[in-house]
Amino acid sequence: MAITGGENRDRAPPVDEVLRIVLARHRDKTSTTTTAAAATATSTATSTSTTTPLERLRDITESLIDGLLEDEEGSRNIVACVKTVHVLVSVDASLLSTSKATILLPFLKSATSPQEQIVSDYLLKIFRSAVTTMPKTSTKFAKDLQSALMPMLNKPSSSATTLQEVVACYCAVVRGQTHDFGAMINVFRVSVERLLATVKILMAMAAGGAAAAVVGPTKGDPTKALPILCFLSSLFCEHANLDQLRTQYPRKSETKAQINQITPKSISEHVYGILVKLHQLQISPVVSAAALSSLGFLFRAYPTLMLLPPSTSIMDAIFASPAQQTQLQLLKIMQDFLGSQARAGGPTTAPASLVVGASKRAAAAAKAHGAVKIEELVGNVDGFADSGVASAISQRYIDQILASTLSTNGAIQRVGVDLLTAVARSGFSHPLTIAPYLVALTTSPDAQTSSQAHATLSLLYQKHASLLSTRFLEPAKVAFTFSRSNARGANQSQRITGYRGDPPVSHFGPWYGLLQKEKRVVQLDFLKTLTRALEVEPGASCSDDDVAFVRYVAEALSTLDYKRYEEPLSVIAHLNSALAVSGLQVLHLLEADLDEGAGWLGDEAPSSVPEAGGDGEQLPATSKGDRTSPAPSPDLARQSVRCGIALLLRDHLKTLYSITDAKLSKYAPGKKSALGDRAVNRRAEAPLALGSDDYARMPFALAPMSTPAELIQQRHEYIRMIQEDGTINALDESEMEGEDMNP
């Protein structure tokens, strides 16, 4: 048996989390099952033994380890076996006994190949978890493990990932088993003193003059060992917790004296100050990156350091700089920090369902043991100062996190999505702030990003449906911006559409699917709001981006998965209202530029013969008024394009769902009816998406207008569309008849 948890170090494998949840549910049943079996055994002569889930997993773990010992031919996949043991031990560290851990110990050695490196990393994680639950009598194994780790510290790996595991495992075995604090403090002291001495040299060299003369000449490159020294100092500071060690063992006066030799003040603040000074020197990108990563290690153990002015100044400067690699590093530090807060059992980082379940299990366990600790009732006040750091950091940098989710840099975007998911699940930011970006991310061509955003958005709607149902236009705008940046980042030449795939699926489909679970009023408000985005305000400015956004929304509306006829009927009704008002206003403004009253109300029809321009190009077919009238303003021409797109969307929905004018006349927007409640039926031969014909009736929906001839052509195309449409003609005639009847 082998479980593969994936090779992505930035994300925990989902397998162990699934096992954690399953075992958490079975763990409560284990004691109940055992008690019931014992009662049955006393009342009957025979009883059937019950194997608990933990016992079965322990058997699997021991079988895998025994298989490694018996594999003399080397046919067994060592990486897969060790990885499986790690997943099982991460569920419950007691699954690994001391005897089986001793069998694994020879496999822990300095790696000489990528495979050995993977095995060593997983073994370090296994031992780190196991030593905390082993009995205190496991001193021989603990000493052997400490001895095996010393060569890895004396000749540390250049990989920060491996070094993290080595230091964490070493500190765990010393604090949990051997209590050889002197050796641990000595390794830390040597690293910190060398780091501090090197930083002083570099500061003197930067200052120059007399300060450099005091330091004297240096041998070799003083910055060569800085990354390793930074990592060792910060990691020991994180895992050894020497400040706590001072007071935890008061009888060991030599331990306190050794720590005070480094500094009588706070160890964490001492190391933090050195790293900040080193980062501010800006010696080289490698050293700066190492100092920044080391600060991230400190933040995990001492969150309040993250809010100090030097920390926020560093983070502000990084986000303000154009260096994407450094921004990615900082985002990963924030991601790691929020993850560490969640693993530490922060009250706002775990899903609500798991927190409630854990509380119930804790209460049941306390009742079973017949005792309740007062600390569990009043809370751990020592952690109060740290509890608000994650919220403060998330709120301070929420704009940068949101911007990272829309980044064209794939690595930055993935980390940004993870951060946004953590912020959304923890409630560190207002739902109305982050929901538009989650909607945009559901349109991502990357399936993993899209599904992750949809799951988080679904969670927000479960908690804040009434609040989120008040804003629909802003998420649509963010989704359009995201789609456009994706296309530009991928250097795509094709146009941005409001749908993807074949058959076409609306970009708003996942979002609308969540709304379909709500009341019908919410769905109709959504359709009404997005339909009103197609309206224009005559005389206002209108850019090419406005036209592109309207086209994007129209295409998304054309491909939504409507369930009832009420939905497309509602869209068509609102489009008719918009065209009857703003559409005709745009028409009248276009006609005002024409001479002799030429237009769809004029007596002359457009000429069917195109005329040649001054340079021989063919101008569009025009009426006699067009030939003598100036071109319309670009803003007015673009507004006519927007109105034309609205008209095309209306005709598309009428054709696709076989909606006649007679059906429309029976429909009243917002009122329930037998017609509206019927399930929709799409016409088989009709196009499924608006614009599948590349807008043959409205060519400037895709191409911007840049010349007077193109503006004139667009005026003609729009007038022709209105002239051919009988519905708007009838609306205008009825409007004029109403004015005649009421002078």
Summary of the structure (lengths in Angstrom):
residues: 743
radius of gyration: 34.7
end to end distance: 88.8
largest distance: 111.0
contacts: 2280
relative contact order: 0.04
helix: 69%
strand: 1%
